[in-house]
Amino acid sequence: MPITVMELYRDVLPKTNCGDCGHPTCLAFATLVIVEKFPLANCPHIDEGLLTRYRDRLVEQQSGGASVKKDVAGDAREWAKERGSSMRFEDLPARIGGKLVESDGMPALELPYLNDFILITRDTIRKKTGGELGHYQQVFIYNHIAMGGSALPAGKWVSLKEVPHSGPKLRSMKAHVEDHLVRRFQGKPGELAVEAAAIGGEPMIGFDHSADAAFLFRVMPRIPVMLLFWDGDPADGFDAEVRFLFDETINRHLDIESIMFLCELIRELLCGGEEK
């Protein structure tokens, strides 16, 4: 059986989210080891014997071509549910917002989520109107629960490059998020406004910016995200530009992998893609 993200996280890594590996969470590091073949030895807190045993298994697994990418979503969800099993629901409203309710006889947190509401229980996360969220969206939200302190948005906006640990993600943000939005909406700012409104984006009237359009997404009570859009004119050699801004408290609520997931999710929703 191939080593999975969940096995590596549960049985090998220290689960302290110390960041000594260069990544903000042990889960993010485990995912990169399995999916992107990052060196397991980058974690300095693994027993030498354990490190040798798993490193050899990983080499054999990767050289044999075993594919585990399809298991990452399920593993991550199981990790999220495991972490969620110890949550004190009565503490959640003060930490991340929302209100306590009862759902099917069980305690749940009702939380605003984009232009909808979700219900979070110990077993799953679903829309209030029905329908379970996708695996990765559940992991994203559980990760926010695990990290989120009580810090309210400060009202000071920062770009991704100003967020700690974001350096390796800047190129990915441009290629997989910003460039997609430019291709979809260049010359079509009206369509962007319609799609943004459909997922809860509020026009930022009066906000001091130079963009042709700006939208505020209240993803969750502690996680506002702003999208700035400058339209271009290819005939004059000017391409459109897109930039995401985050409240300066973002890294107290999400790790960098979750921030990237959030931007990719907004891109998919704006472009009419499937939810993850």
C-alpha positions as CSV (number, residue, x, y, z in Angstrom):
1,M,0.0,0.0,0.0
2,P,1.4,3.4,-0.9
3,I,2.1,5.9,1.9
4,T,-0.7,8.5,2.1
5,V,-0.7,12.1,3.3
6,M,-2.7,11.1,6.3
7,E,-0.3,8.3,7.3
8,L,2.7,10.6,7.0
9,Y,1.0,13.3,9.0
10,R,-0.4,10.9,11.7
11,D,2.5,8.5,12.1
12,V,5.7,10.4,11.2
13,L,5.4,14.2,11.6
14,P,5.4,15.9,14.9
15,K,2.0,17.7,14.3
16,T,3.3,20.9,16.0
17,N,3.0,23.2,12.9
18,C,6.4,24.7,14.0
19,G,7.3,25.8,10.5
20,D,10.9,24.6,10.7
21,C,10.5,22.7,7.4
22,G,9.7,25.9,5.7
23,H,6.0,25.3,5.5
24,P,3.4,26.6,8.0
25,T,1.6,23.3,8.8
26,C,2.6,19.7,9.1
27,L,-0.3,18.8,6.8
28,A,0.9,21.1,4.1
29,F,4.4,19.6,4.4
30,A,3.0,16.0,4.3
31,T,1.0,16.8,1.1
32,L,4.1,18.3,-0.6
33,V,6.2,15.2,0.3
34,I,3.6,12.8,-1.1
35,V,2.4,14.8,-4.1
36,E,5.4,16.9,-5.1
37,K,8.2,14.6,-3.8
38,F,9.6,17.1,-1.3
39,P,12.4,15.6,0.9
40,L,11.0,14.1,4.1
41,A,14.3,15.1,5.8
42,N,13.3,18.7,5.5
43,C,11.4,18.1,8.8
44,P,14.2,18.2,11.5
45,H,12.0,16.6,14.2
46,I,11.7,13.1,12.8
47,D,13.5,10.3,14.6
48,E,16.4,9.1,12.5
49,G,15.2,5.5,12.4
50,L,11.7,6.5,11.4
51,L,13.1,8.9,8.8
52,T,15.2,6.2,7.2
53,R,12.3,3.7,7.1
54,Y,9.8,6.1,5.5
55,R,12.3,7.7,3.2
56,D,13.2,4.3,1.8
57,R,9.5,3.5,1.3
58,L,8.9,6.8,-0.4
59,V,11.8,6.3,-2.8
60,E,10.4,2.9,-3.7
61,Q,6.9,4.3,-4.0
62,Q,7.9,7.2,-6.3
63,S,10.2,5.1,-8.4
64,G,7.5,2.5,-8.9
65,G,5.1,5.2,-10.2
66,A,2.5,4.6,-7.5
67,S,-0.1,7.4,-7.8
68,V,-1.5,8.7,-4.6
69,K,-2.8,12.1,-5.8
70,K,-6.4,10.7,-6.0
71,D,-6.2,9.9,-2.3
72,V,-5.1,13.3,-1.1
73,A,-8.6,14.8,-0.9
74,G,-10.0,11.9,1.1
75,D,-7.0,11.8,3.4
76,A,-7.2,15.5,4.0
77,R,-10.8,15.3,4.9
78,E,-10.2,12.5,7.3
79,W,-7.5,14.6,8.9
80,A,-9.9,17.5,9.1
81,K,-12.5,15.3,10.8
82,E,-10.0,13.9,13.2
83,R,-8.9,17.4,14.2
84,G,-12.5,18.5,14.4
85,S,-13.5,15.7,16.8
86,S,-11.8,17.6,19.6
87,M,-13.4,21.0,18.9
88,R,-15.3,22.8,21.6
89,F,-18.3,24.1,19.7
90,E,-19.1,26.6,22.5
91,D,-15.7,28.3,21.8
92,L,-16.2,28.7,18.0
93,P,-18.3,31.8,17.7
94,A,-15.8,33.9,19.7
95,R,-12.9,32.4,17.6
96,I,-14.2,32.5,14.1
97,G,-17.7,34.0,14.2
98,G,-21.1,32.5,13.5
99,K,-23.6,31.2,16.0
100,L,-24.4,27.9,17.7
101,V,-27.4,26.0,16.4
102,E,-28.8,22.5,16.5
103,S,-28.8,20.5,13.3
104,D,-30.4,17.0,13.2
105,G,-30.2,16.9,17.0
106,M,-26.5,17.7,17.0
107,P,-24.6,20.9,17.9
108,A,-23.5,22.8,14.9
109,L,-22.0,26.2,14.0
110,E,-23.9,28.3,11.5
111,L,-21.3,30.4,9.6
112,P,-21.6,32.9,6.8
113,Y,-19.7,31.6,3.8
114,L,-19.4,33.8,0.7
115,N,-23.1,34.5,-0.3
116,D,-24.4,31.5,1.7
117,F,-24.4,29.9,5.1
118,I,-22.8,26.6,6.1
119,L,-23.4,24.3,9.0
120,I,-20.3,22.8,10.7
121,T,-20.6,19.6,12.7
122,R,-18.1,17.2,14.1
123,D,-18.7,14.9,11.1
124,T,-19.1,17.2,8.1
125,I,-19.6,20.6,6.7
126,R,-22.6,21.3,4.5
127,K,-24.6,24.2,3.1
128,K,-27.5,25.3,5.2
129,T,-29.8,24.8,2.3
130,G,-28.5,21.3,1.9
131,G,-25.6,19.5,0.1
132,E,-22.2,18.6,1.5
133,L,-19.3,20.8,0.6
134,G,-16.4,19.2,-1.4
135,H,-13.5,17.5,0.4
136,Y,-11.1,20.4,-0.1
137,Q,-13.5,23.1,0.9
138,Q,-14.1,21.1,4.1
139,V,-10.4,20.9,4.8
140,F,-10.0,24.6,4.1
141,I,-12.7,25.4,6.7
142,Y,-11.5,23.0,9.3
143,N,-8.0,24.4,8.9
144,H,-9.4,27.9,9.6
145,I,-11.1,26.5,12.7
146,A,-7.8,24.9,13.9
147,M,-5.7,28.0,13.2
148,G,-8.2,30.8,13.8
149,G,-7.7,33.0,16.9
150,S,-10.1,35.7,17.8
151,A,-8.4,38.4,15.8
152,L,-10.9,40.6,14.0
153,P,-10.0,42.1,10.6
154,A,-7.7,45.1,11.1
155,G,-8.8,46.9,8.0
156,K,-5.2,47.1,6.6
157,W,-4.9,45.4,3.3
158,V,-1.8,43.5,2.1
159,S,-0.8,41.7,-1.1
160,L,0.2,38.0,-1.2
161,K,3.9,38.8,-1.3
162,E,3.5,40.5,2.1
163,V,2.1,37.4,3.7
164,P,4.7,35.2,5.5
165,H,5.8,32.1,3.6
166,S,4.3,33.2,0.4
167,G,7.4,33.5,-1.7
168,P,7.2,30.1,-3.4
169,K,3.5,30.7,-4.2
170,L,3.8,34.0,-6.1
171,R,4.4,32.4,-9.4
172,S,1.6,29.8,-8.9
173,M,-0.8,32.6,-8.0
174,K,0.0,34.4,-11.2
175,A,-0.2,31.3,-13.5
176,H,-3.1,29.5,-11.9
177,V,-5.3,32.4,-10.6
178,E,-4.5,35.8,-11.9
179,D,-3.8,34.9,-15.5
180,H,-7.0,32.8,-15.7
181,L,-9.0,35.8,-14.5
182,V,-7.3,38.1,-17.0
183,R,-8.1,35.8,-19.9
184,R,-11.7,35.5,-18.8
185,F,-12.5,39.1,-18.1
186,Q,-10.2,41.3,-20.1
187,G,-12.5,43.7,-21.9
188,K,-15.5,42.4,-19.9
189,P,-15.5,44.3,-16.6
190,G,-19.3,44.2,-16.6
191,E,-19.3,40.4,-16.7
192,L,-16.8,40.4,-13.8
193,A,-19.2,42.6,-11.8
194,V,-22.1,40.2,-12.5
195,E,-20.1,37.1,-11.6
196,A,-18.7,38.7,-8.5
197,A,-22.1,39.7,-7.3
198,A,-23.4,36.2,-7.8
199,I,-21.0,34.9,-5.2
200,G,-21.4,37.7,-2.8
201,G,-18.8,40.2,-4.0
202,E,-19.5,43.8,-3.0
203,P,-18.3,46.7,-5.1
204,M,-15.8,48.7,-3.2
205,I,-17.3,52.2,-3.7
206,G,-15.1,54.9,-2.3
207,F,-12.2,52.7,-1.5
208,D,-8.9,54.4,-2.3
209,H,-7.5,52.3,-5.2
210,S,-6.5,52.9,-8.8
211,A,-8.2,49.8,-10.2
212,D,-11.1,50.0,-12.7
213,A,-13.1,47.7,-10.4
214,A,-12.7,46.3,-6.8
215,F,-14.8,43.7,-5.0
216,L,-14.9,42.7,-1.4
217,F,-15.7,39.0,-0.7
218,R,-16.6,38.3,2.9
219,V,-15.5,34.6,2.7
220,M,-16.1,34.1,6.4
221,P,-16.4,36.5,9.3
222,R,-12.7,36.7,10.0
223,I,-11.6,36.3,6.3
224,P,-12.3,39.3,4.0
225,V,-10.6,39.2,0.6
226,M,-10.5,42.0,-2.0
227,L,-10.1,41.5,-5.7
228,L,-8.8,44.4,-7.8
229,F,-9.2,44.5,-11.6
230,W,-7.5,46.8,-14.1
231,D,-8.9,46.3,-17.6
232,G,-6.4,46.3,-20.5
233,D,-6.2,47.2,-24.1
234,P,-4.2,44.6,-26.0
235,A,-4.3,46.8,-29.1
236,D,-2.2,49.4,-27.2
237,G,0.0,46.7,-25.6
238,F,-1.7,46.8,-22.2
239,D,-3.0,43.6,-20.7
240,A,-5.5,43.5,-17.9
241,E,-4.3,43.0,-14.3
242,V,-5.8,41.2,-11.3
243,R,-4.6,41.3,-7.7
244,F,-5.9,39.8,-4.5
245,L,-5.6,41.7,-1.2
246,F,-6.0,40.2,2.2
247,D,-6.5,41.7,5.7
248,E,-3.1,41.8,7.5
249,T,-4.4,39.3,10.0
250,I,-4.9,36.6,7.3
251,N,-1.9,34.5,8.5
252,R,-3.5,34.1,11.9
253,H,-6.5,32.4,10.3
254,L,-5.1,30.5,7.3
255,D,-1.8,28.9,6.3
256,I,-0.4,29.7,2.9
257,E,-1.8,26.6,1.3
258,S,-5.3,27.5,2.4
259,I,-4.8,31.1,1.2
260,M,-3.9,29.7,-2.3
261,F,-6.9,27.3,-2.2
262,L,-9.2,30.2,-1.4
263,C,-7.9,32.3,-4.3
264,E,-8.3,29.3,-6.6
265,L,-11.8,28.7,-5.3
266,I,-12.8,32.3,-6.0
267,R,-11.3,32.0,-9.5
268,E,-13.3,28.9,-10.2
269,L,-16.5,30.4,-8.9
270,L,-16.0,33.6,-11.0
271,C,-15.2,31.6,-14.1
272,G,-18.2,29.2,-13.6
273,G,-16.1,26.2,-12.7
274,E,-17.0,23.3,-10.5
275,E,-16.7,23.6,-6.7
276,K,-13.9,21.6,-5.1
